[in-house]
């Protein structure tokens, strides 16, 4: 489940979806070794939205790439960009949000809501401008919804320590600037549960490195564990009137779906990881109930104890880290018209065939029909199988079965493997 989202006139120009940018930025010219957290509020309804600055914080070291500062993929329902005073683009990243998912529900047609979240950039040396843009559903192009200036010398920027959680480097792969720093965060673990959390981190780390392509790329990762202590064990079940006091305020019944487990205020998670290098966040929730979610460059999250905990974990990390889309289309979801059939979805493993050459067409063997029949005869072939992204018609996936489609698939399909490897490369090469 997908849970399971100005300066000069040229800066306002629409950015075409899937455009592969190659922008050279000298890190030391523009940034210090620290990290800046940008807290924002996304608010609106199904028709209109806005992004509002909520606050700025100076955090620990910047652990992201110091080479690939402008993301090349064009992934995400949103993106944020950093512009120097001379108008040069010096950072960009795509992302999704829970608010974006909520906007596709029936409730969003009846009322307005606001969701808090956080974004990160290297800490700038001089004044910069931040631009947040949204993707138009029907064209696939971006347009700005917010712009604000940032002065790194501003005394109002929070520089205080925001938590006393213990952070442990569980797997030491090396220099954070050339590694993927994956941070596991405890949710619903009381102080007496922390030994269990450590064992759960070890368990989930094992799940990750038993699955390709992560197995072959183990040396490209640092694994961190943040022991966010909760007053009580467990999580909320609003539809069952069960409420727990927890560090990250997670709950089932997100978007009115029983199994959708999220932490609606992502800023709480951002504060929890403020002291460690962080390229990807995964929250382990101390519950036996089936559920979870994964939102691109937002967080992944799922239950700690269930017979399919391993499968759900790697699936949700596929969303949150690699930007992979859901390939199933038969399960009940709250989303309405999540994808437009007028353009290509940005997810690397979904296609409308509107511009199939921009997707995985080169990976299809000669002679494989497009569209490809949903037939076992093509079970080991890359093709374009109808059904995916919660839609049975008009949207296509690359493989008959894949970890992004079912919990019974052997693993990720070749297209998803490539997408994950490409994302790892952005952080490590």
Secondary structure, DSSP 8 states (H G I E B T S, - for coil): -B-----SHHHHS---TT--------HHHHEEEEEEEEEEEEEE-SS-EEEEEEEEEEEEE--S-SS--B-SS--SSEEEEEEETTS-EEEEEEE--HHHHHTTSGGGGT--EEEEEEEEEEEESS-EEEEEEEE-TTT--EEEEEEEEE-TT-TTSB-S-----EEEEEE--S-GGGSEEEEEEEES--GGGHHHHHHHHHHHHHHHHTSTTTTTTGGGEEEEEEE---SSSS-BBGGGTB----SS--BS-GGG-TTB-B-S-HHHHHHHTTTS--SEEEEEE--SS--EEEETTTEEEEESSSTTHHHHHHHHHHHHTT-------SS--S-SS-S-TTS--SSTTEE-STTGGGTTGGGS-TT--SSB-SSGGGTTS---EEEETTEEEEEEESSSS-TTT-SSSSS--HHHHHHHHHHHHHHH-
